[in-house]
């Protein structure tokens, strides 16, 4: 079993992915951490030095390299499903779960973390607008998932229900 978690930055992919992997006896991988390990550079620095196009190409290559992992949960970057047919690739190579967190909660999750996330404006109003616009822009990719979890389902207790639904998806 290979599970890909998708959703906007700050939706809980890494946090919940680690918990669910632990509860399910699965391995956990964070796609951004795999990229940083391979590049020996933090994601914001990759954006700064090489630009977003380079990052997206590297992201797609590292994503495809996760086909070597079994019985795992992989937290993907917020934009991962939106480039290079990544959404289709993930569906062919595992189950995809979209964490459909609200824009308001996402704002509260990332407001104090803008320095560690590329592309984010620092101004509060600009950040709120950015989140709404980018989330809307990416929604058609996110909705391609095998399973959509709504805000009330984004917790540790969702684990058993999550795997029951995946087995029926």
Secondary structure, 3 states (H helix, E strand, C coil): CEEEEECCCCCCHHHHHHHHHHHHCCEEEEHHHHHHHHHCCCHHHHHHHHCHHHHHHHHHHHHHHHHHCCCEEEECCCCHHHCCCHHHHHHHHCEEEEEECCHHHHHHHHCCCHHHCCCCCCCHHHHHHHHHHHHHHHHHHHCCCCEEEEHHHCCHHHHHHHHHHHHHC
